[in-house]
Amino acid sequence: MSEFFDPYNADRPLMLKCSCGRDHSPADHHAEVAADAAAATLRARSETAEFEAYSQEFIEATLVKALFPQDQERRNFLRAVGQKTAMAAIASVLPVASLQAMAQEKGPLEKPNLKIGFIPITCATPLIMAHPLGFYSKQGLNVEVTKTAGWALIRDKMINKEYDASHFLSPMPLAISMGLGANTTPMNVATIQNVNGQAITLSLKHKDNRDPKNWKGFKFGVPFDYSMHNFLLRYYLAENGLNPDTDVQIRVIPPAEMVANLRAGNIDGFLGPDPFNQRAVFDEVGFIHMLTKDLWNGHPCCAFGTSTEFIQKNPNTFAALYRAVLTSAAMARLPGNRELIAKVISPTQYLNQPEAVISQVLTGKFADGLGKIQNVPDRADFDPMPWQSLAVWMLTQMKRWGYIKGNVDYKQIAEKVFLITDARKHMKDLGQPVPTGSAYIKHKIMGKEFDAAKPEEYLKTFAIHKMG
């Protein structure tokens, strides 16, 4: 008879066989009976008041059973994370409103079998964790999340329709929609996958050279030209008097190869996604010079999106994807869930990184590579709102550094690509808090305010640029 844990007393192992004859505990039996009873009752009752009368215990037991239908799988989950963490995670993603929204009748799915691409970085956390936690399947979707080597390959597979939807760098759908670096293919940003969550990491040989004014001749890695990493690194260097096109070298390096290039001395540093900043510290080859949240607190990085054609042909499927990813983001936003999420996304098929590395990134309690332990709870966050002002800022930087030539209709492009109205609608349907007001909020980058209503005036404030 195997040892297992009662889901409501997860710290107490039980060694009893259930009277029903199955190899589980009486407590586990009661939880499953309660779950079945609760589910049957919920099907029979539609009024909100009646629904809310049923105990949180039944709701939790129902969700645990739904997410982990196999007895052993459920036991392993509860043993790994403990009752308190498990129940906190459940409560965070499925309040009463969300349960009701998920139970509503939805339109028939045009394409239930989907392939979604991702790069193995923590920026993709909501998209990745929706797979093992069952959020896609709850929406009737059979999703294959496919690890991909680099951003150019993500772009090509989306253009060629090999992927139905994908993890994107936030500027990529703008660039692809405008035909920058690829054939023009209209793309859309459904949600922002993460905010903050990046860093400038330098080789240990530079630990006494922290002033960027002294970095002339340095070689830096970024993951892609059309990335927040590239734009933020250029911004930071230029604000410190260095021209990023002439005073340093900026090379495109796939995220998974950044630490190896740092170790080999091919680059002096990188502005890259996690977990590779923390992995450089873990491997004792680099240190974290600066978190990007200290350049722009709340800046976007990656996004979840698909082609405009896919949305038009598969509106119900797209809505189901939206619900799954937004539910996942709501769970990821709560700090109390971060250690659980680190366990879920660190295995080989996802990030393939030591759990300790992922946990340091997501909890914000991390070694900096200089002998200190830092505590920055918002090192990474998962605000899904695709503010159109973010798109305008990205477009200003594309123009600033010569990726876009000529006049730019910032507002038209932002509103065509960033689907903020859709995001608000689906968040409301799921009972999630919905930010209101203008889609063009103001931002502060390195102390300078950005007003999306005045992009050309903003561009004229920079002494170092490549325009004209």
Secondary structure, DSSP 8 states (H G I E B T S, - for coil): ---EEETTEEEEEE----TTSSSS-HHHHHHHHHHHHHHHHHHH---HHHHHTS-HHHHHHHHHHHH--SHHHHHHHHHHH-HHHHHHHHHHH--HHHHHHHHS-----S--EEEEEE-SSGGGHHHHHTTTTTHHHHTT-EEEEEE-S-HHHHHHHHHTTSSSEEEEETHHHHHHHHTSSS----EEEEEE--EE-EEEEEEGGGTT---GGG-TT-EEEES-SSSHHHHHHHHHHHHTT--TTTTSEEEE--GGGHHHHHHHTS-SEEEEETTHHHHHHHTTSEEEEEEGGGTSTT-B-EEEEEEHHHHHH-HHHHHHHHHHHHHHHHHHHSGGGHHHHHHHH-STTTT-S-HHHHHHHHHSEEE-SSS-EEE-TTSEE------HHHHHHHHHHHHHTTSS-S---HHHHHHHHB-HHHHHHHHHHTT-----S-S---EEETTEEE-TT-HHHHHTT-SS----
